[in-house]
């Protein structure tokens, strides 16, 4: 009995445990459904692709996240390619199904209506294909663009234009919300790089093939050949089929597709692809992964099962964005949870409409924030919402070749155009727009070069080139008429340059010259009138001696100049030879004369100071010393000085000074020789102010812009005279202002050079030259020819062809053997040319003078440091400076060793007054120095006293002599003796 009870108890226990585990398992498998709407066009390729990718995304997501509690339940609606249908479908989903989010719609036009519904019901609208930039202007926080904004691809297209340097473009786009959205961004970006949008072709979505063909024929008549196409299928397919049919996919055309059509190339019919050969396209880059390839195979299998009648079934970027959008929504719903999935109903009145009865989602705000913060790596790459939309990482540039597309490069916001995406590009900060980074491109018509982007319109025959009709300066432009055939012939320097430039272009441009004149061969107007004909489109260009001026650029575009620029003044020249008795003063300027004279006197003074105490040649009465200073300094000019220099400081100064004098005299001699022997041609007028002040007559060429220049220079208009040719100009200048002529003429440098070459001995150009831009060729504003012709101008002017043309027209016109500039005398020698030499001489002599004075003060420092008054010291120092420095080697007895001592010099003698003087009896046998000693008798000595003492010339100290031996009277040199040790007067005489 007990055993049965125990067995029953265990059975009940295990049964309870089993029931508990079953209930727990059921609880774990319980999920919360969350309704999500899908609004797409069921019969379009993008709609079919979205309807297949979204369920596959949810199936894959929940298969890998089986523990999630929420499950998205899709409620699909067909928008039927209609804006109203899309709005009605969304309203039905919000009201009747109470969906918490809507994936879709498929187009930007439909999204424009759905955004308002989502904002009102606080239901996020997630679109993977509505890419129009205009949707961003609505600023609805509940609209999330799980795709790229169309404007994101604009910089990539701009980089292609920069790579190939195209200057014009035609925009072709569909006439709807999708087409209009990108156009403002594209236009502004093109204008930012100086690319002109010559035409905008707007094509209706419902346009027939005939209407498309009519628009294409209009484009064919234009010269622009670069077309940017922004549209989607099926319009894009019909458009290119028609373009190929009428011959617009031939050589010279450039077609660039935006991503709307490029992303769908894989879905197009092979016949359409054949008609698009050579087209370039831009599309977002999708990195290749194993997950993507696996999904592509599974999707294609499922799509063919669901749509067996569709022959083309290739996955594109929109399917990947639909897949990632569904995955992101599933993640966001799981983060929010299913706490409150109800809608808050509004108060309904009898007059309320369906829009008024829309409820408000309770988890809408939280779900929105969860979506904005969701970040993961999806099939399309990095998925993260910035500012309500995806942001680009890279675009791929493709070329339609054969049966499909081929990648030729990439564009990234950081690096620009690159050949391949790799780690090196990711770390580089260099932005490139070089076409060399692109792979080989097959252009329409398969040319061997890249198209220049424009051609001459097919409905035009030849360019009409206007040329001026003028009477003079025919070397530049000359128009002649054949009276028999009434044909015109245009020749000249400007014509030959233009022919050479157009011949150097890489393509042929037919043109013909049309003179701008009257039937009787007279000019039909001035140069401004001729250029205005280009603005009026009567001429395609103007060639001639046309100067590039700022106000003319308001009507035409000029090429680079092909001649030297500027306006100068031309005046007669006169010979000044032998017309002045003071011509010997002209080689040096007055400031150089004054400086030279001052330095001559200064150098003489320095030498006198350094030599006065030790050199007999610089001693004597004051008048003699002053004369010596001037004589010595100026005699160095011809190196005729006779005074001997004994001081080393003086010698150092003279070495530098001789070098300065040598250069100065040689330069003076050369300049004076040139003035006396070479013809001295000087301009009669050198300053414009002088012309205005004297009211002289001036001339200018008829029809030239120089007239306006002279008015701006404040010349009196009544003082103007006009000339038409170089002969008339020479006649006016020869007459002069008082005889009905002119004093000066103003014209452009090319004319002046030609005139000077013909009259180089009579006239010259005078500085300054006023800056202008020279001669150039004029084209209509915005003409693509300007850039190519400007490059050709550079090639011609830098080559040998230009030299040949100039020699042909100007080489034979000169009557001079050399340049006119050589006949004009050079400027006088100025102080600037010798400033460095004078600076060296001044510093050297000043330094020597300072050293000499310092040595003198140091030698007599006892006086300087004494207690006497300043005036007494000055007088004493002046007296000592005027005395001879007997301690110098120049005043010692010949052959006596020089000790540099300041002791008293003893005279050797005896009671015999004819005793020899000196330390050695042999002194009498020495020959004295001519400048220091003189042959005199012993009577020159002034003897006093029994001690045999004698006084010096200046009455200095006394010297005592001691007779040592008798000597016969001899003639000895007279020596001035002085006691240099006056402070030791009390010392007894030294005996020998």
Buried (B, 14 or more C-beta within 10 A) or exposed (E): EEEEEEEEEEEEEEEEEEEEEEEEEEEEEEEEEBBBBBBBBBEBBBBBBBBBBBBBBBEBBBEEEEEBEBBBEBBBBBBBBBBEBBBBBBBBBBBEBBBBBBBBBBBBBBBBBBBBBBBBBBBBBBBBBBBBBBBBEEEBBBBBBBBBBBBBBBBBBBBBBBBBBBBBBBBBBBBBBBBBBBBEBBBEBBEEBEBBBBBEBBBBBEBEEEEBBEBBEEBBEBBBBBBBBBBBBBBBBBBBBBBBBEEBBEBBBBBBBBBBBBBBBBBBBEEBBBBBBBBBBBBBBBEEEEEBEEBBEEBBEBBEEEBEEEEEBBBBBBBBBBBBBBBBBBBBBBBBBBEEBEBEEEEEEEEEEEEEBBBBBBBBBBBBBBBBEBEEEBBBBEBBBEEBBBEBBBBBBBBBBEEEBEBBBBBBBBBBBBBEBEEEBEEEEEEBBEBEBBEEBBBBBEEEEBBBBBBBEEEEEEBBBBBBBBEBBBBBBBBEBEEEEEEBEBBBBBBBBBBBBBEBBEEEBEBEBBBBBEEEEEBBBBBBEBBBBBBEEEBBBBBBBBBBBEEBBEBBBBBBBBBEBBBBBBBBBEEBBEEEEEBEEBBBBEEBEEBBEEBBBBBBBBBBBBBBBBBBBBBEEEEEBEEBBEBBBBBBBEEEBEBEBBBEBBEBBBEBBEEBBEEBBEBBEEBBEEBEEEEBBEBBBEEBEEBBEEEBBBBBBBBBBBBEBBEEBEBEEEBBBEBBBBEBBBBBBBBBBEEEBBBBBBBBBBBBBBBBBBBBBBBBBBEEBBEBBBBBBBBBBEBBBBBBBBBBBBBBBEEEBBEEBBEEBBEEEBEBEEEBEEBBBEEBBEBEBBEEBBEBBBEBBEEBBEEBEEEBEEBBEEBBEEEEEEEEBEEBBEEBBEBBBBBBEBBBBEEBEEEEEEEBBBBBBBEBEBBBBBBBBEBBEBEBBEEBBEEBEBEEBEBEEEEBBBBBEEEBBBBBBBBBEEBEEBEBBBBBBBBBEEEEEEEEBEEE
